[in-house]
Structure formats: structure tokens, C-alpha cells
Amino acid sequence: MATTLKRTYSNQSNGNTFSIDIPQGVNILSARARYRGGNALGSERHDLEGKGSSYPRSISGIPNDFLTLPTGETFHSLRVHANGGTEYNSGDYGNFLNAGSVTVDYPNSTYFSTSFTGTVDRSSSTLSTTLKRGSTQIGYDSITHEDGIGAVNYYVIDLEFTLFWILELRSPSLKVNGTTTAQGTTSEINYLAWDTYRNIDAQSLVTGTNNFTFNSTQGKADTIEVEIVYELPKPTLISPNGGESLNELHTLSVQPNQVIRPLKYEFQLSTNNGSSWYSITETAYTSQTSVLTHGYNFANEPATSLAKIRVRSTDGTIYSDWDESNGIFTIQHNIAPSTPTSLAPNGSIVDRLITQRLSWKHNDSPNDIQSKAQIQWRSQGASLWFQVESNGPNQEYFFPPNTFPNGQIEWSVRTYDAAGLASPWSNVAVFSAAEPTSAPTIIQPTTTVSVARPIIEWTSASQASYQLVVEDSLNAVVWDTGELTSTVKARTLGVDLLNGGTYKVKVRVKDGSGLFSSFAERAFNVSYTPPALPVVDAYKNESAIQLALTNPVPTGTQPAVIENEIYKYIDSQWVRIATGILSTFTDYTLASEEQAQYRVRALGDNGTFIESDVILMTGAKLTGIWLHDVHDPETTIHQFKYNENRSENYQTEHTFQKFAGRAKRTIEFGIYEEYDVSVMIQLLNSETARERLVEYARNRATLLYRDTRGRKFYTTIPTLSMEDVFYGNVASITFSDIDYNEEV
């Protein structure tokens, strides 16, 4: 904070010098000076008495006196002091009880005639004023008193006047460090005035000794007053500076203020975001270049999330400004960790013959990590616990193979924080330790199969469930049954394998222990004669794409075709949309002018297949709205030509949240989406459109909606509202998008 150094010097004549010391290391902000001056040249005293009964009552009669001033001393002041009183009525003495005035006049215009009238101070019965005159002579003509009492019988005036005049300074000035240029540049304050401070150039001042010289061509200065304002540079707080979470002991870090002398640093704490402060610690520090670090234990400070620290430096006399944390931080006191949770394994079966990982969750404040953990385990029902200790923050422990015996194992854990405080023991978790059955033996496939879907067969000593996995040559999974509860030991592959491909089948089984065996594996190749390539012709009409299929007569070893499957490229993958096709297939699912890709797969009677090349088609430009029942598109499709006021609405599942300390809401999104199209459809009396809509609604049919704007989605009509008009009806319908899978 700024400090003002004020020095006063008396009876200063031309050429007098004085010095002012400014503390080392401070920043000089400003400086200024003023004077109060003049030599008393002389004074006169006059008594004024008289009587009268007229109003206003006044007395004149001080003769025209003149005072000749010394040559050249033309700057002076005339001052008047009067005291006394009036006596009226029956001799009561009033002491200027009424509003009186005294007037001092110069004699005539030759001496720059002027007057002064002042009101007498009732409490002191005095009047005092100053008249300034720029001349070699000064004079006064008359002094008049008017008491303003009003008409009374008589009065008595008894006044005493003292007049004195003072020689003023002429051209006063002040030089700063004028003779010692190494201490700063020369600065001069010309025409110093008492009523107005004149600024001193702060750059002319230095820390240490500053020399001043007073100059004036006339008179002496009764008083010279100099004010210098400076401050101690403030330090910079480094830590805590906002965002920290402090527990007990914390290091306060400060960048010193570069003052080359020992200082003391004071720290204050606020627990309410700076609304109030109190001192917590201080430290002396001599180095002004390296960072100051000072430990402070917040154990006895109240917990808060609105804490701030501020620091200042001082030499015992001068104090710097405070520097405070840029943001708030948190003070929270250390408490023991809470009970560990998320113990695993718990309720599962583990293989006792391999390394087992036991894990848990340490529950404490984010900045108080786990220092160690103690794990205890025993066979269920036993009285003796086995205990191990894990040092460090890892919330897991690996037990070597064969640690746990067969049977139910119960275990718990407790954790410690960095200060050594322990949590309670966790709830007991239980798992089963067992030995898995032996791996099965794969009988088939052999090394080469001649069908697209071979049979997988195996044997096993004991089996309650199984899992089959088939991988390609890149180890990518092409088929996985997952776990199937069954004692069956043969299964036909559920996908078609590519002719010429190399694959690997893996089988594992689980017995009554609840543990899977290891996988049995076998590699095999696929080599077969597929059926003849189908011939495909594609057409489009006003609402659909039609594929016409021809399967050539088999030649040689080619198998006969038993059926064709239609695949369509949907959402970046090939999806089967039709099976059992022998000649034609019509696709009613294209949006307006949608580009589609198809493949036809011919299936042979020997379990093989072949796929056609990709067929590219673009759907027709739809007009109006098209609807059909997805289970019977051919007989239920209908075009609604006349419609208006179509609008759509899209909305995601969401929830707005409000949190303390945040001015605005946050939002969380769910997985659900809603999409609706609202439309008014005109139904003419001459058409079957009304009956078709009613049929859709009554049958609770799943419909495909398509329109000229390219919209396409699956929907239903749970609510149908129709209004009679002169040409038929107007139906107001909201079609809502529902989930539907085109794959068959």
C-alpha cells in the first residue's frame, strides 16, 4: 500500500538546503511541495469609540495613514484584526451579539481603492481578514462598524483594531538533487504556493538521500512542506492460487518483490471468497530472487470450498499491497477412507490352478490416494484368516496358482490413506475356487470340408454346456454361439463359409464345477463346387424395384439350386432381406430416388452357395405419401396423392440438471430418439383411400411410410382422426418412427 512521507522545514532563506531520505527498494509514486511565507514588516493599533442614536450607526475617523515599503519589496499583505463590543439601552454590554461588520478601505483609486467587509465571529467577538496590494505603498482610510441593532435610545461603540502587513516571498522555487546528478535529474518547482501543491518529478528522486535547495528573490519562507508518496512492491503468490484441494500441511509459495533487504511476509486466509480475512502465519526472508516456500498446516482451519490466501511484505514500517489467490481453493481435513467397495471376484467361480486377481475400490477424497491395503481370506466356515499386505496405490493383488483350495472362499480388504489412517474392513465377498474339466476332442471337421456349413463334432469327458467359435485366417470371429446349456456334442455351422477360405474352429465345455475348460482348436480349409451363377435382371416401377432371377441348369458336378436369398447393403453391411426366392422379388422399401445395392445368393443342394455380382438400382421419384403393411406389401400398398400441412419433429431423450455454483443448466442425453411426421390427408369419396387407412389402423399393422421428400421410416396408426368435408374426408395423422429390422 502507498505510504506518504511528509517533511516540514521552517525559516528557509534563499539558498538554504535540506535533505530527505527515502527507504531503499521502494517504488516512488509521486512528490509535491508548497510553502507558507513572508516577513512581518510592522503593525499599528487603533481604538475607536463613539456614541450615536441614528440607524445605521457607524463611526469613521481613522486618519489616512500610509506605510512606505522598502524598495523592491512589492509583494505584501495587509491584515486586520478587530475586537470589542457595543453598549446599548441601560448599559447592557453586547459584545457584538448582533450581526456586525467591519470595513477596511483603501483611500482612493491612486492606491487601487478596494474594500473588505466581514462579519464578526459571535463566539470570539473578532474579525480578521487579509488585503493584498501590489504597490510600494499601502494605506487605509477608514474602519467602520455597523452593528445592525435597530432603533434604540443610544449606543456606545468600543473597538480595538490591530493592522499589520507582511512581506510575501518573490519567485520561490525548489531544486531537487540539483548538485548531485548521479542521484537523479534536476527538477525545479517555480512559484511555490501554499494554497496549491506543485508536483515534483518522481524520476528526479532516488531511494536513499535526496538533496533539496530553496530559492527566493524576496523574503523568507516561514514553512516549506514536502510530501513524497511511495510503496513497497508487492510479492506474487504462486500457491495456493485457485483450484487446489488442501488437507493438512501445504507449502505456501511466493515470488519475492526483488527488494534488496530482509523483509517479513505476512499471510492471511479467507474462508468466504475474500469477504473477510484473518492472519494465519508470517515468515522472514532475506533472498529476493528465489521463490519463498513456507509450510502451513491447515488442520485447524475450517473446512470450506471458498478459501483464498493473500500475502504482503513489510519492513516493519512500510507495507506492500496484498496479492491474493486468483481463484478459490478447498480446505478439507483428512478423514479415514470409507469402506472399500467393488470387490471382485464375488459370487463367481475361479480357476484355482491359475493366477487369480483380487481387486477392490479405495474410497477417499480424490487427493488422498491409497498407500497400502490388507487382504484377508479363508475357506468359508474356517476360523483362521490368512492375511497379505499390498503396498502402494494399486487396488488389486495377484495370488499365485494353487493358493486357494477347492470350495467357497470368503475374503475382505481394508485400505490406508497417505497419512496412515485405515478404512473399516469391507463387507465379505465370496467366490468358488475349482478346477476346470479337461478340454474336449474335436472329431470334425477334418482338415478339408466340401460344404459351406460344415458340421462341428467333438467328445468330452463331462459337459453341462459348450461354446463354439469359428475364426478366419486373420483371427477375426465369424461365428460365436456363446455359452449354450446342452450336452449335445455336434452342431451345424450357423454361417456360410467362403469357398477357398481357411478357418479355425474352437470348442470348450463346462462341467458341474462351473468352469470352462480350455479351448480345443482345429484348422481346416473350405473347398467345394458351388452352383451355377444366377442371372439377375432388375426393373423399377413407380413405387418399387423388381429383381427377376434365372438359375441355369447345373453342368458337371454343379449342384442343383434349391432357393435364392436376396441381400441388400444397409447401414454399411450386407443384410439378408428375403429367402426362398425362385424367380422374382419385389423390394417396396426404397425411399424416393434412393440408390440401392443388391446381391443374389444361390444355395445348392450340397450345402454350398454362390453370389451374384452387385446390382445397382435407383428407386423411382415418389409422389404423395406411400404406405404398406410390411408383412403384405403387394396387396396393401397405397398411394395417398392429396396431402398438405406436412411437418416433422425430432427430439432426443434428455434431462436438464441444475448445480450449485453454476449459473446455467447442464444437459444429459439418453439413448432414445423420437421422430414424428404430422400430415393432413385428403380422402376423396371416389377412392378407397379412407378404407385403406381404417384397415391399417384396425389391423394394428406395422407400416412403411415413404414420401416425395425422401422420408422413409416404419410406423403405425394408433390414432386416426377424420373430418367430413364436401369431397369426402380429411384425416389428421401423426406418424411416429418405430424400431423395425428389415433382416430376415
N, C-alpha and C positions, 0 to 999 in steps of 0.2 A: 504494500500500500504506500501511497505517497506521503512523504514527510516534509514539513515546512521548517526551514531553518531561518529564524529572524534575528537580526543583529541591529542594535541602535547605537549611534555614535553622536556625542554632544560637542558643541562649541568647536565646530570644524571651520578652519580658515582656508583660504586659497593655498593649495599645495600640500595640505595635510594628507597623510596616508594612513590606511588601516588594512588589516588582513583578515580573511575568513577561511577557516579550514572546513573542507568537505570530506566526509568519510571515504576511504578507499573502496573501489569496486561498485559504487552506486551508479545508477543512470540519472544524469542531471536533466530534469524535465523542463524547468523554466526558472527565470530570475527576474526581479524587478526592484526598483528603488524609488524613494520620494524623500522630500526634505521639509523641515519646518524652520523658518529662518528669521533673521532680522536683528539689528542692534537697537535698543531703546535710546532715542535721541533726547527725549525730555518730556515734561508733563506740566500742566497747570491745574489749579484748583479754584473754583468759583463757588460763592454762596449766593443764593437767590432767595430774597424774602419779599413779601408784599401782601397787600390786602385788597379786597375788592368785593363788590356785591352784584356786578353785572354778569351776564352769561353770554358767551363763554368767558370764563375767567382765564386770563393769561397774563404773563409777566414777561417783558423783554427788558433789555437793558445791558446785556453783556457787551462791552465795547468791541469795536473792530480791532482785534489784535492779529498780528502777523508774526510768523516764525520764519526766519530766513534759514534755509537748509544749506549744508556745506555744498561747495561747488561739485557738480557731477553726481551727487547723491540724489537722484531724481525719483527713485523708486521708494515710496514710503506709504504708510498707513496712518490715518487719524482714527483714534478710538475714543469713545465717550462712555463714561460710567456715571450714573446719577442715582442718588438715593435721598430719601426724605419723606415728607408727608404733607397732609393738609389738615387744618383745624377749622371746624365749622360749627354752626348752631351755638350751643352753650359750652364751647371749648372742647367738644369731643375730638380726639385726635384720630384721624382715619388711616394713616399710613397707606395711602394710595388704595383705599378699599374700593374706590370706584375706578372704572376704566380710565386711566390717564395716559398721556403720551408726552414724549419729549421730542422736540425737533431741533436739529442742528443744521444751520445754513452756512454756506459759503457766502461771502459778502456781495459779489457781483459777477457778471459774466467775464470780467477780466481774468478772474481766477476759476473759470469753468464752474459757474454757480450751480449748485445742486443741493438737495435737501434729503434728510432722512427722518422718517417718523417711525417710532417703535412703541409698542405697548409695554407698559411697566409690568414686570413679573409680580403678581399679587403676593405670592408666598414670601418673596425676599425684598419687595419694595425697591427693586433695582431695575435699571435699564442699561443695556450695553450694546454698542454697535461699532462698526468699523467703516470709515470712509477712506477710499484710496484716491490719491491725487498725483498726477504726473506733472510736477512743476518744481521750480526751485524754491517756491514759497507756498505756504499753506496758511489759510486764515479761517476764522469763524466769525460770524456776525452776531447771531443771537441764539439763545436757547429759550424755548417757550414751553410752558407746561399748561395743559388743559385737562382738568380733572373730570369734566362731564357730570358734575353732581346735580346740576339743575338749580333752579331759583331758590336761594336761601338768603337769610339776612346778611351774613358776612362770611368771610373765609380768611384763612391765613395760609400762605404757602411758605414752606421752609425746605429748600432743596440745596443739595451739595453736589456739585459737578466736578469730576476729575477728567481732564482731557490729556491724552498722551499719544505721541506718534512714534512710529517705529521705522527704521531704515530697512528696506527689503533687500534680499540678495539680487545680484545682477548677473545674468548669464551663468547660472550654476551648471556644472557638469561633473560627470563621474567617469573616470577611466578604470578599466578592469585589466589587470595583468599587462599594463601598458609598457612596463620596462623589462619584463621577462617574457620574451617571445616564445621561449621553449615551452611555456606553460599554457599557451593559447594565443589567439589573435586579440588585437586591441579592440576594445568596444567602449564607446563613449555615450553617455546619456546627457543630451543637451537640454538646458532649461528644465531642470528638475522642478516638479511642482508637488506641493503637499496634497492638494486635492486629487491629483491623478497620479497613479503609478506609471512609471515608464519602464518598458521591458529591457532587460539585459540579454544580449545574445548568449544562449546557453552554451554555444560552441566555444565561447571565449573563456568559459570556466573549466576547471580541471578538478579531479579528485585530488585532495591534498590541500596545499596552501594557495590562496588566491589573493593578489595584491590589488588594492583599490586606491585611487588618488582623487581628492576633491579639489575642484577648481571653481572660483567665482571672482568676477572683476569688481564686485562691490559687496561688502558686508560679510558676516559670518553666518554659518548655519547653526541655529540652536540645536537642531536634531537632524540626523541623516538615518533613515531606516532602510535596510536591505533585506529582502526576502528571497530565499533560494529553495526551490522545490525539487526533491529528488526521491528516488525509490530504489530499494534493493531488488535486483532482478529475481523473478520468481523461479523456483525449480520446476521440473516437469515430472509428473507422476507417471510411472511406467506400469506398475502393477500394485494392486488390482485396478484394472481400467475399464471394467464392464464385461459382463458375461460369465465371470468366474463363479464357481461354487466352492466356498471355503468351509472347512470343517473345524480344525483346531489351529495348529501352528501354520502360519503363512509368512512368506518373505515379502515385505514391502520394498519395492524397487523405485528409486528416484534418480533422475538425471540432474546433477547439481547445476547451480546457476553460474558457474565459472568465476565466482568472486574469490580472489586470491587471498583468503584469510579464513581462519576457522569460524564456522558458523554452527548454529544449533538448528535442527529440523524438527518441527512440531507437526504431529499427525492428529487429525480429528476424524470422527466417524459419524455418519448419518444413517439412521435406520428407516428413514421415511422419505428417501429420494431427495434429500437436500433441504427439507423444510426446517430442520433443526440439526445442530451439530454439538458434539462434545469431544473434549480432548481425551486421547487414549494412550499416547506414548510420545516420546521425543528422544532424539539422539544427537550427539555432537559428531561432526565430520570435518576433517581437515582437507582431504583431497577434493579438488573441484573439477577433475577431469574424468575419473572413473565413476561408474554407477554406484550409488549408495544402496546397500541392501541392509535391511533391518527386520529381524524376525519379530512377529507379534502373534500371540496366541488368542484366538477369538473364542476360546472356551467359555469365557464369562460374559460375552456379548449376546444380546438377544437374537434369536433366530429370526431372519427376515429375508424376503426376496427383493427388498428395495434399498439395499445397502450402497453407500458411497463412501470413499475415502478422499480427504483433501490434505495437502501438505504446504507448509510455508517455511521459509528460513528467516533467521534473526541473528543479530549480533548482540542482543540484549537490549538494544535501544531502537534500532530500525527493524521493521518487519516487511518482508516481501508480501505481494499478493498471494492468495491461495491458488493452487492448481488442484482441481478435483477430477475424479474419475469421469471418463467420457460417457459412461453408462452405468446402470445399476448392476450389482452382483448379489449373490445369495450367500447368506451365512446359515449353515445348518450344522448342528452339533452331532458328533459321532454317536451312533447307537449301534448296538449289536445287530448283525444280519438277522433277518427274519428266517423262518423255517425254509430249508431248501425244498424245491418242488420239481416236477417233471422228471421223476426218477424213471430210468429205463435200463434194463428190461423190467417190466411189471405186467404180470398176467400172461406172459408169453412163454414159449419153450425155447431153450437154447441148447446148442450142441456143446456138451461138456468136454469134448475131445479137441476143441479148437480154442484159440484165444478169445476171451469174452470181454467186451467193453461195457462198463457200467458208467452211466452219465447222469447228471443232475443239473439243476439251475440254482446258482448262487443269487440270493435276493438281498440286495443292499442298494444304497444310493449309487448313481452312475459312476461317481468318482472314487468309490470305496470298493476296490476290487478284492477278489478272494486272494488271501495269502497262503492258505493251506486248507485241506479237507481231511476228515477222518471218516473212513468207511468201515462199517461193521456188518458181518454176515454170519449166518448159521443155518443148519438144517432145521426146517420147521419143526418146532416142538422141543428142540435141544435147549439146554440151559446155558451153554457156553457160547459166547460170541467171539468170533475171530475179527481182529481189527488191523487195518493198514492205514498209513498216512501218506497223503499226496501233497507235496509242497509246490506252491505256485498257483497261478490263476486258472489253470486248465480244469474244467469242470467235467472231468472224465478220468477213469482209471482202468487199465487193461490188466486182467487177470490171466495168467498163463494157462495153457491147456491142462486139463485134469485137476484144476483147483477145486471144482465143485463136485460133490458126489451125486449119484443118481437120486432124484427126488425133488421135493419142493424146497426152494431156498428163499429165505427172507433176509432182507438187508435194509439198512438205512444209512444216512450220511448227515454230518454237520459240517459247517464251513466257518472260517475265521476271516475277519477283515484285516486291513493293513495294520491296525492298532492292536491286533491280537484278541479282539472280542469275538466270542463264539456264538453261533446261532443255536437254537434248540435242535435236537435230533429230529430228522424228518420223520414223517409217517413211514411205516414199514411197507416196503414193496416186496412182492413175491413173484418168483418165476420158477419154472420147472427145468431142471438140468437132466438131460437124457442123451442117449447115444442113438444116432440115426441108423436105419436099416441099410443094408448093402445096396449098391447101385443095381438097377435091372440090367438084363442082357437083351440087346436088340437082335431080333431074328430077321426081320425085313423092314425096309427094302434092302436088297443086295446092292452091290456096287453100281449096277445099271438098272434103270426102270424104263419100261416102254409105254407108260401111260402118263397123262398129265396130273392125275391124282392117285398116287400110289397108296397102298395100304401099309401102315406102320404097325409092326407087331413086336412084342417083347415078352420076356419072362421075368418074374420077380419072386423072391422068397416070401415076402409079406407085403401086402398092398391094401391100403384103405382108400387112397386117392392117387392121382397121377397128374403130370403136366407134360405136354408135348410142345416143342419149339422147333421150327424149321428156319434156317438161316441161309442166305445166298452166299455167293463166293466172296462178297465183301463184308460178311458177318452181319448184314442187315437182316432183321427179323421179318420174314414174310408171312409167318403164321404162328400164333401162340394160343393154345387152348386155355391158358390159365389153369388154376387148380380145379380138377373135376373129381368129385367124390364118386368113385366107381372101382370095382375090382376087375372090370373089363381090361384086357391086355392087347387090344387091337383097335385101330381107328383108321378110317379112310381120310386122307388129307383133305382139308376143307377149302383149298385154293388150287387153281390151275398153275402148274409149274411150266416154265418156258422150255420149249424143245431145245436141246443142246446145252441147257444150263447145268451148273454144278451146285449142289446143295449139301447141307449138313442137317441131320435130324438129331435132336437131343431129347432124352426121356429121363424123368426122375419120378420116384414114387415115395409115398409117405405111409408109414405103418401106424400102429396104435400108439407109438411114442409121441406122435405129433410132429416129428421132424422129417423133413425131406432128406432122401438120400442124395448123394452126389449125382450129377448128370452122367448118363451113358450117352455116347456120341457115335455117329456113323456118317461118313461122307458117301455121296452117290451122285451119279450122272443121270440126266434125263435124255433119252433118245427114242423117238417114236416116229411113225408115219402118220402125219395129220390128214384130215380130209381135204378135198379139193377146195380151193379158194372160192368163196361165194361171189356172185356177180350182183352188184347193187346199182339200181337206178333210183334217183331222187327227184321228187317233184314238190311244188308248193301250190297251195290254193289260197283263198282269201283269209284262211284262219289257221292253217296247219302245214306241216311238212310230211310227205309220204315217201317211205322207202319201199321199193319193190325188189324182192330178193329172189335169186335163182341159184340153186345148188347143183353144180354139174354132176353128171353121173360118174361114180368112182371108177378109176382105172388102176390096174395093177393091184398093189397092196393097200390102196387108199380105202379107209373105212367109209361106210355109209353115214350120211348126216342124219342125226335123229332130231335136231332142232337148231334154231339160231337164237342168239342173245344180242340185244341192242345195247350199246354203251354210248353215253353222251358225256362230253367234257364239261363238268360243272365245278365251279369254285376250285380250279387248278387241279382237278383229279378226274379220272375216268369213273363214271358211275353207271352201273347196270340199271337200265330203266325198263327193260322188257325181256321176258323169257318165253320159250315155246313158240317162237315165230317161225312159220314155214314159208310164207310167201310175201305178205305185205305188213307194214307197220306204219301207223299214222301218229305223229307227235303233235299234240294240241297245246303244248306248254311254252311255245316260243312267244316272247314279248314282241311288240311291234318292231319290225325290221331288225330283230336280234340275229346276230351271226352265231351259228351253231356248228359243232363238230361231232360226227358220229363215227362209230366203228361197229362192224358186224362180226360176231364170233360164231363160227360154225362148229358144233360139237359132234365128234364122231362116235360111232357105237363101240369103239375100242377104248373109250375114256380119254381121247385126245381132242385137240381143238386147233383151229387156225383163225387168224383175224384178218379182216379186210384192211385195205388202206383207209386213211381218214377221209370221210366225206364232208365237204364244207358246204353249208347252205345258209341263206339269209331269208328270214321269215318275211311274210307279206306285211305291207303297211296296213295296220288295223284302223278301222274307223268305228267310232262309237265305243261301246263297252261290250266285251265278250265274257260270258260266264259259262262254265260247265261243271258238272259233278265229276270229280277226279276218278271215281270208280266206274263211270259210264260216260265218257266224253262224247262218244259218237252219237248217242241218241239224246243227250241232254244239252249239247252246246247250243247257245242262243246269242244272237247279236241284238243289243239294245241300241238302236240308232239315235234315238232322240233323248238327249240328256242335257242338263245345264247346272250351273252353280256348283261345279266340282271344286272341292278344296281338300287339302291334305294336312295332317297334323302328325308331328314326330316328337316323341318325348322319351327320355331315358329315366330310369329309376334313380332317384336322388334324394338326399336329405340335407337340409341346411343345419349347420351347427353354430352355436354361439359360445365363445370362450372369454373368460375374464382376462382383461388386459388387451383384448383385441377390439378395435373399433368396428371392424366389418366381419360379416359372417364368413364361414368356410363351407365347403360343399363336399359331400362324399357321394360317389356314384355306385350304383349296384349293377348287376349284370342284365337286368331286364330292360327291354325296349318296347315301346308302343308306337304303332304306325296305323293311322286311320285315313280313309278317304271317304268324304261325305259327298253325296250327289243326289240330284233330283232327276228321276227318270220318267219321261212321258210315255204312257201306255195307251195306244190307240185302240178303239173298240174293234177295229177290223183285224187286229193282230192277236197272237197267242201269248204275247209278252207277259200280260198280267198273270195268266195261268202258270207260266213257267216260273215266275218269281214266287208265287204261292207254293208251288211244288218244291222249289229249293228250300223254302222256309219250313214247310211241314215235314219234309224228309230229313231235316237237320243235316243236310248234305255238306260235305267239305267241298268247297268250290275253288276254282282257279279264276281270279279276277285279272283281266287284261284290258288296256285301253289304248287309245291313239297316242297318248303321251309317253308310251313305253313302260307304264307301270305294270308290274306283274307280282302278285302275291296270292297266297292261299288264305281263304276266309270262310265265313259262314254268315247266315242271315238269322240272328237270334230275334231281331225285332224288325217288323215290316209295317210301315205306316203309309197308307194310301188315301188320297183325297180325290173325291169325284170332281171332274170337270166336264165341260160340254163334249169334248172329243174322247173321253174315256176316264183315265186316272193319272194322277201324279204320285209317284212313290218316292218317299224320302228315306234314304238308306245310308247308314254309316257302315262301311266295310272295314273290319279290323283284321290286321295281319295276324295269322296264327302259324304255329310251327307245323311243318309237314315235310317229310322226307321223300324225295322222288325215287330213291333207290328201291329196287325190288330184289 
